[in-house]
Amino acid sequence: MDLEKLMDTEYQKCTGLLAELIGLDADTEEKIYRYFQSMGITNFFLHLELLGLSQESSEKLTSIKSIIEMFDEERGQA
């Protein structure tokens, strides 16, 4: 499997997990998947406020971002 297909598979998995976790509708899930493809997951979360998602989705994703950052900080201290 080439890198591009592998990345796409991972983007699909991540988008699906986010959709289940925070209850995204199909349109928002597809939009996030396209953002992942174009900018990557890290940049997606870095620029979350600029992406034009609904306020509810943005708030939920910001919470997910905070959790990710918290675990990154803990891992960095170990």
Contact map, one row per residue, 1 for C-alpha under 8 A:
111011000000000000000000000000000000000000000000000000000000000000000000000000
111111000000000000000000000000000000000000000000000000000000000000000000000000
111111100000000000000000000000000000000000000000000000000000000000000000000000
011111110000000000000000000000000000000000000000000000000000000000000000000000
111111111000000000000000000000000000000000000000000000000000000000000000000000
111111111100000000000000000000000000000000000000000000000000000000000000000000
001111111110000000000000000000000000000000000000000000000000000000000000000000
000111111111000000000000000000000000100000000000000000000000000000000000000000
000011111111100000000000000000000000000000000000000000000000000000000000000000
000001111111110000000000000000000000000000000000000000000000000000000000000000
000000111111111000000000000000001001100010000000000000000000000000000000000000
000000011111111100000000000000001000000000000000000000000000000000000000000000
000000001111111110000000000000000000000000000000000000000000000000000000000000
000000000111111111000000000000000000000000000000000000000000000000000000000000
000000000011111111100000000010011000000000000000000000000000000000000000000000
000000000001111111110000000010000000000000000000000000000000000000000000000000
000000000000111111111000000000000000000000000000000000000000000000000000000000
000000000000011111111111000000000000000000000000000000000000000000000000000000
000000000000001111111111100010000000000000000000000000000000000000000000000000
000000000000000111111111000000000000000000000000000000000000000000000000000000
000000000000000011111110000000000000000000000000000000000000000000000000000000
000000000000000001111111000000000000000000000000000000001001000000000000000000
000000000000000001111111100000000000000000000000000000000000000000000000000000
000000000000000001110111110110000000000000000000000000001000000000000000000000
000000000000000000100011111110000000000000000000000000000000000000000000000000
000000000000000000000001111111000000000000000000000000000000000000000000000000
000000000000000000000000111111100000000000000000000000000000000000000000000000
000000000000000000000001111111110000000000000000000010000000000000000000000000
000000000000001100100001111111111000000000000000000000000000000000000000000000
000000000000000000000000011111111100000000000000000000000000000000000000000000
000000000000000000000000001111111110000000000000000000000000000000000000000000
000000000000001000000000000111111111000000000000000000000000000000000000000000
000000000011001000000000000011111111100000000000000000000000000000000000000000
000000000000000000000000000001111111110000000000000000000000000000000000000000
000000000000000000000000000000111111111100010000000000000000000000000000000000
000000000010000000000000000000011111111110010000000000000000000000000000000000
000000010010000000000000000000001111111100000000000000000000000000000000000000
000000000000000000000000000000000111111100000000000000000000000000000000000000
000000000000000000000000000000000011111111110000000000000000000000000000000000
000000000000000000000000000000000011111111110000000000000000000000000000000000
000000000010000000000000000000000001001111111000000000000000000000000000000000
000000000000000000000000000000000000001111111100000000000000000000000000000000
000000000000000000000000000000000000001111111110000000000000000000000000000000
000000000000000000000000000000000011001111111111000000000000000000000000000000
000000000000000000000000000000000000000011111111000000000000010010000000000000
000000000000000000000000000000000000000001111111000000000000000000000000000000
000000000000000000000000000000000000000000111111111000000000000000000000000000
000000000000000000000000000000000000000000011111111000000100110000000000000000
000000000000000000000000000000000000000000000011111100000100000000000000000000
000000000000000000000000000000000000000000000011111100000000000000000000000000
000000000000000000000000000000000000000000000011111110000000000000000000000000
000000000000000000000000000000000000000000000000111111000000000000000000000000
000000000000000000000000000100000000000000000000001111101100000000000000000000
000000000000000000000000000000000000000000000000000111111100000000000000000000
000000000000000000000000000000000000000000000000000011111110000000000000000000
000000000000000000000000000000000000000000000000000001111111000000000000000000
000000000000000000000101000000000000000000000000000011111111100000000000000000
000000000000000000000000000000000000000000000001100011111111110000000000000000
000000000000000000000000000000000000000000000000000000111111111000000000000000
000000000000000000000100000000000000000000000000000000011111111100000000000000
000000000000000000000000000000000000000000000001000000001111111110000000000000
000000000000000000000000000000000000000000001001000000000111111111000000000000
000000000000000000000000000000000000000000000000000000000011111111100000000000
000000000000000000000000000000000000000000000000000000000001111111110000000000
000000000000000000000000000000000000000000001000000000000000111111111000000000
000000000000000000000000000000000000000000000000000000000000011111111100000000
000000000000000000000000000000000000000000000000000000000000001111111110000000
000000000000000000000000000000000000000000000000000000000000000111111111000000
000000000000000000000000000000000000000000000000000000000000000011111111100000
000000000000000000000000000000000000000000000000000000000000000001111111110000
000000000000000000000000000000000000000000000000000000000000000000111111111000
000000000000000000000000000000000000000000000000000000000000000000011111111100
000000000000000000000000000000000000000000000000000000000000000000001111111110
000000000000000000000000000000000000000000000000000000000000000000000111111111
000000000000000000000000000000000000000000000000000000000000000000000011111111
000000000000000000000000000000000000000000000000000000000000000000000001111111
000000000000000000000000000000000000000000000000000000000000000000000000111111
000000000000000000000000000000000000000000000000000000000000000000000000011111
